[in-house]
Amino acid sequence: MAKYQNLLVAIDPNQDDQPALRRAVYLVVQNGGHIKAFLPIYDFSYEMTTLLAPEERDAMRQGVIAQRTAWIREQCRFYIENGIPIEIKVVWHNRPYEAIIQEVITANHDLLLKMTHQHARLESVIFTPTDWHLLRKCPCPVWMVKDQPWPEAGKALVAVNLAGEEPYHQALNLRLVQEALELANNINQTEVHLVSAYPATPINITIELPDFDPSAYGDAIRGLYLVAMKKLRQTFHISEQLTHVEKGLPEKVIPELAERLGAGVVVLGTVGRTGISAAFIGNTAEHIIDQLTCDLLVLKPDDFNCPISKESDDEQGDEK
């Protein structure tokens, strides 16, 4: 059975075009499974209705939910009529990211898809506060979908940490590559590349140690990374031509390589229990994400401890 079968799509309430829904439909057509189109909604004018009777307040809330449910149903109508299994759910919640994560946990969703906006002038993807909360805290894989067409012959670029000495680094590397390959094979034979960035020689060492040979040091570091990359790629029978070990900062190397390859998605992993700020290469992951111009798939380790619980104190209501 394909990896992702129970997809949750976070609907963007501010536009009719829903790239994340399109990507989810594509995955289901190729992979099987079903989709839940999910929208947390909250009207702040509701705060001004405290003088109304409880029944009137509830009627207002249910009216907003019903209106948005009908709107989403219209967005999904073409897909549903063509046999795509889509469930529609709208909830009343004033913190969207909490509602989305609670839905992931409650319904055991195995993939969350949400649209990101591309800033044309800066040629980068703009992440909202909700996006960052989801990337840091959502327990299932998160696929941030760019609001641009998938590039022709788009590739998957998997960023791996070859310098980590802890066992969880190796385990997460294996999971990233395995899931990227499974997804590629189950969908459209997308070409999967691996990348790791190794550090340049520290300038202070060359100054303080006159006999130090920076060239030999750099070659030695690159050699260690190449050996580690060879071991990883051979585990999955990946061609050497599809692996990249490049000198520089990860936040520069990875986005630039993704651009050169015409990657459709970059796959990143996190190891920190506090989320992406303690990511696979330390605290540089957020800088990498800020520089990407393509889709992003973020995975967490199996022992990730989600800081959001199922329960919420917020007033909620839903309609399907």
C-alpha positions as CSV (number, residue, x, y, z in Angstrom):
1,M,0.0,0.0,0.0
2,A,1.3,3.5,-0.8
3,K,2.6,5.6,2.1
4,Y,0.1,8.4,2.3
5,Q,-3.6,7.4,2.3
6,N,-5.3,9.7,4.8
7,L,-4.7,13.3,3.6
8,L,-5.7,16.5,5.3
9,V,-5.8,19.6,3.1
10,A,-5.8,23.0,4.9
11,I,-8.0,25.1,2.8
12,D,-7.0,28.7,2.1
13,P,-10.0,30.9,3.0
14,N,-8.9,33.9,1.0
15,Q,-8.9,32.5,-2.6
16,D,-10.8,30.2,-4.8
17,D,-7.7,28.6,-6.3
18,Q,-6.5,25.8,-4.0
19,P,-3.1,24.4,-5.1
20,A,-2.8,22.2,-2.0
21,L,-6.2,20.5,-2.9
22,R,-5.0,20.0,-6.5
23,R,-1.8,18.4,-5.2
24,A,-3.7,16.1,-2.9
25,V,-6.1,15.1,-5.7
26,Y,-3.1,14.2,-7.8
27,L,-1.6,12.1,-5.0
28,V,-4.9,10.2,-4.5
29,V,-5.4,9.6,-8.2
30,Q,-1.9,8.1,-8.4
31,N,-1.7,6.6,-4.9
32,G,-5.2,5.9,-3.7
33,G,-6.5,7.1,-0.4
34,H,-8.9,9.8,0.5
35,I,-8.9,13.6,1.3
36,K,-10.4,15.8,4.0
37,A,-10.7,19.4,3.0
38,F,-10.5,21.2,6.3
39,L,-11.0,24.8,7.3
40,P,-10.8,26.4,10.7
41,I,-12.9,29.6,10.7
42,Y,-13.5,32.4,13.2
43,D,-15.3,35.7,12.7
44,F,-14.0,38.3,15.2
45,S,-17.3,40.1,15.0
46,Y,-18.5,37.2,17.1
47,E,-16.8,38.8,20.0
48,M,-19.3,41.7,19.8
49,T,-22.3,39.5,20.2
50,T,-21.9,38.8,23.9
51,L,-25.2,40.6,24.7
52,L,-27.1,38.2,22.4
53,A,-28.9,35.1,23.7
54,P,-26.8,31.9,23.5
55,E,-29.2,30.6,20.8
56,E,-28.6,33.7,18.7
57,R,-24.8,33.4,19.1
58,D,-24.9,29.7,18.1
59,A,-27.1,30.5,15.1
60,M,-24.6,33.1,13.9
61,R,-21.7,30.7,14.3
62,Q,-23.5,27.9,12.6
63,G,-24.5,30.2,9.8
64,V,-20.8,31.1,9.1
65,I,-19.8,27.5,9.2
66,A,-22.6,26.5,6.8
67,Q,-21.6,29.3,4.4
68,R,-18.0,28.3,4.3
69,T,-18.9,24.6,4.0
70,A,-21.0,25.3,0.9
71,W,-18.1,27.4,-0.5
72,I,-15.6,24.5,-0.1
73,R,-18.1,22.0,-1.5
74,E,-18.2,24.2,-4.7
75,Q,-14.3,24.2,-4.8
76,C,-14.4,20.4,-4.6
77,R,-17.4,19.7,-6.8
78,F,-15.5,18.8,-10.0
79,Y,-13.3,16.4,-8.1
80,I,-16.1,14.8,-6.2
81,E,-18.1,14.4,-9.4
82,N,-15.2,12.6,-10.9
83,G,-15.0,10.1,-8.1
84,I,-12.4,11.6,-5.8
85,P,-13.2,10.7,-2.2
86,I,-13.3,14.1,-0.4
87,E,-14.8,14.9,3.0
88,I,-15.4,18.5,3.9
89,K,-15.1,19.8,7.4
90,V,-15.3,23.3,8.8
91,V,-14.7,24.0,12.5
92,W,-15.0,27.1,14.6
93,H,-11.6,27.9,16.1
94,N,-9.6,31.1,16.7
95,R,-6.2,29.5,16.3
96,P,-6.0,27.8,12.9
97,Y,-2.8,25.9,13.4
98,E,-4.1,24.3,16.7
99,A,-7.3,23.3,15.0
100,I,-5.4,21.7,12.1
101,I,-3.0,19.8,14.3
102,Q,-5.8,18.6,16.6
103,E,-7.6,17.3,13.4
104,V,-4.4,15.5,12.4
105,I,-4.1,13.8,15.8
106,T,-7.8,13.0,16.1
107,A,-8.3,11.5,12.7
108,N,-4.8,10.0,12.4
109,H,-4.0,11.8,9.2
110,D,-0.6,10.7,7.6
111,L,0.0,13.8,5.5
112,L,-0.9,17.5,5.8
113,L,-0.9,19.7,2.7
114,K,-1.2,23.5,2.8
115,M,-0.6,26.2,0.3
116,T,2.2,28.7,0.6
117,H,2.4,32.0,-1.3
118,Q,5.2,32.9,-3.6
119,H,6.5,36.5,-3.5
120,A,7.2,37.1,-7.2
121,R,9.4,40.2,-6.7
122,L,11.7,38.4,-4.2
123,E,11.3,35.0,-6.0
124,S,10.9,33.2,-2.7
125,V,8.1,31.5,-0.9
126,I,6.4,33.5,1.9
127,F,5.4,31.5,5.0
128,T,2.7,32.8,7.3
129,P,2.8,32.4,11.1
130,T,0.4,29.5,10.8
131,D,2.8,27.8,8.3
132,W,5.6,28.1,10.8
133,H,3.5,26.7,13.6
134,L,2.6,23.7,11.5
135,L,6.1,23.1,10.3
136,R,7.4,23.1,13.9
137,K,4.6,21.3,15.7
138,C,2.6,19.1,13.4
139,P,3.3,15.4,14.2
140,C,2.7,14.1,10.6
141,P,4.6,15.0,7.5
142,V,3.8,18.5,6.2
143,W,3.8,19.3,2.5
144,M,3.8,23.1,1.8
145,V,2.6,23.6,-1.7
146,K,3.8,26.5,-3.7
147,D,1.0,28.5,-5.5
148,Q,2.8,27.9,-8.9
149,P,2.6,25.1,-11.4
150,W,4.8,22.1,-10.8
151,P,8.0,22.5,-12.9
152,E,8.4,20.4,-16.0
153,A,10.2,17.2,-15.1
154,G,10.4,18.4,-11.5
155,K,12.7,16.5,-9.2
156,A,12.8,15.7,-5.5
157,L,15.8,16.9,-3.6
158,V,16.4,15.2,-0.2
159,A,18.6,17.2,2.2
160,V,20.5,14.7,4.5
161,N,22.8,15.3,7.4
162,L,26.1,13.4,6.9
163,A,27.9,15.0,9.9
164,G,25.5,13.9,12.7
165,E,27.1,11.6,15.2
166,E,23.9,10.7,17.1
167,P,22.0,7.5,16.0
168,Y,18.8,9.5,15.3
169,H,20.6,11.4,12.5
170,Q,21.2,8.2,10.6
171,A,17.7,7.0,11.3
172,L,16.2,10.2,10.0
173,N,18.4,10.2,6.9
174,L,17.2,6.7,6.1
175,R,13.6,7.7,6.6
176,L,13.9,10.8,4.4
177,V,15.4,8.9,1.5
178,Q,13.0,5.9,1.9
179,E,9.9,8.0,1.9
180,A,11.1,10.2,-1.0
181,L,11.8,7.1,-3.1
182,E,8.5,5.5,-2.2
183,L,6.6,8.6,-3.1
184,A,8.4,9.0,-6.3
185,N,7.9,5.4,-7.3
186,N,4.2,5.4,-6.4
187,I,3.4,8.6,-8.3
188,N,5.4,9.3,-11.4
189,Q,8.9,8.0,-11.1
190,T,10.2,11.4,-10.0
191,E,14.0,11.6,-10.0
192,V,15.3,11.7,-6.4
193,H,18.5,13.5,-5.7
194,L,20.4,13.6,-2.4
195,V,22.3,16.7,-1.1
196,S,24.6,17.5,1.8
197,A,26.6,20.6,2.5
198,Y,30.0,20.5,4.1
199,P,31.7,23.4,5.9
200,A,34.4,25.6,4.5
201,T,37.7,25.8,6.3
202,P,37.4,28.2,9.3
203,I,39.4,31.3,8.7
204,N,40.5,31.6,12.3
205,I,42.4,28.3,12.1
206,T,44.4,29.4,9.1
207,I,45.4,32.6,10.9
208,E,46.2,31.0,14.3
209,L,48.1,28.0,12.9
210,P,50.7,29.1,10.2
211,D,51.5,25.5,9.3
212,F,47.9,24.6,8.8
213,D,47.1,23.5,5.2
214,P,43.5,24.6,4.5
215,S,43.4,22.8,1.2
216,A,44.3,19.5,2.7
217,Y,41.8,20.1,5.5
218,G,39.0,20.9,3.0
219,D,39.8,17.8,1.0
220,A,39.7,15.6,4.1
221,I,36.3,17.0,5.1
222,R,34.9,16.5,1.6
223,G,36.3,13.0,1.6
224,L,34.5,12.1,4.8
225,Y,31.2,13.5,3.4
226,L,31.7,11.6,0.1
227,V,32.3,8.3,1.9
228,A,29.2,8.9,4.0
229,M,27.1,9.8,1.0
230,K,28.3,6.8,-0.9
231,K,27.3,4.5,1.9
232,L,23.8,6.1,2.1
233,R,23.2,6.1,-1.7
234,Q,24.3,2.4,-2.0
235,T,21.8,1.5,0.7
236,F,19.1,2.6,-1.7
237,H,20.9,1.8,-5.0
238,I,20.9,5.5,-6.0
239,S,23.3,6.5,-8.8
240,E,26.3,8.6,-7.9
241,Q,25.1,11.2,-10.5
242,L,22.1,11.9,-8.4
243,T,24.1,12.7,-5.2
244,H,25.6,16.1,-4.4
245,V,28.2,17.0,-1.8
246,E,28.9,20.7,-2.0
247,K,31.0,23.2,0.1
248,G,29.1,26.0,1.8
249,L,26.4,26.9,4.2
250,P,23.4,24.6,3.9
251,E,21.0,27.5,3.7
252,K,22.8,28.6,0.6
253,V,23.8,25.3,-1.0
254,I,20.4,23.6,-0.8
255,P,18.2,26.3,-2.2
256,E,20.7,27.0,-5.0
257,L,20.9,23.4,-6.0
258,A,17.1,23.0,-5.9
259,E,16.9,26.0,-8.3
260,R,19.6,24.5,-10.6
261,L,17.9,21.1,-10.7
262,G,14.4,22.5,-11.2
263,A,13.3,20.6,-8.2
264,G,9.6,20.4,-7.5
265,V,10.0,19.6,-3.8
266,V,12.7,19.7,-1.2
267,V,12.5,17.1,1.5
268,L,13.8,18.1,5.0
269,G,13.9,16.3,8.3
270,T,13.8,17.5,11.9
271,V,15.3,15.9,15.0
272,G,14.6,18.4,17.7
273,R,11.6,17.8,20.0
274,T,10.9,21.5,19.9
275,G,10.5,21.5,16.2
276,I,12.2,23.0,13.2
277,S,14.4,25.4,15.2
278,A,16.4,22.3,16.3
279,A,16.5,20.8,12.8
280,F,18.6,18.3,11.0
281,I,21.5,20.7,10.6
282,G,21.0,22.7,13.7
283,N,19.2,26.0,13.7
284,T,19.8,26.8,10.0
285,A,16.7,24.9,8.8
286,E,14.5,28.0,9.0
287,H,17.0,29.9,6.8
288,I,16.9,27.1,4.2
289,I,13.1,27.1,4.1
290,D,13.0,30.9,3.7
291,Q,15.2,30.7,0.6
292,L,13.3,27.9,-1.2
293,T,11.2,28.6,-4.3
294,C,9.6,25.2,-4.6
295,D,7.4,22.9,-2.6
296,L,8.6,21.7,0.8
297,L,8.0,18.3,2.5
298,V,9.0,18.2,6.2
299,L,9.3,15.0,8.2
300,K,9.9,14.4,11.9
301,P,11.4,11.4,13.7
302,D,9.1,8.7,15.0
303,D,9.6,9.8,18.6
304,F,8.6,13.4,18.0
305,N,6.6,14.8,20.9
306,C,3.8,17.1,19.6
307,P,3.2,20.0,22.0
308,I,-0.5,20.3,20.9
309,S,-3.1,18.1,22.5
310,K,-6.4,16.9,21.0
311,E,-8.5,19.0,23.4
312,S,-9.1,22.7,23.1
313,D,-10.8,25.2,25.3
314,D,-12.0,27.2,22.3
315,E,-15.6,27.2,21.3
316,Q,-16.0,25.0,18.3
317,G,-18.6,23.7,15.9
318,D,-18.4,21.8,12.7
319,E,-20.4,20.8,9.7
320,K,-19.6,18.1,7.1
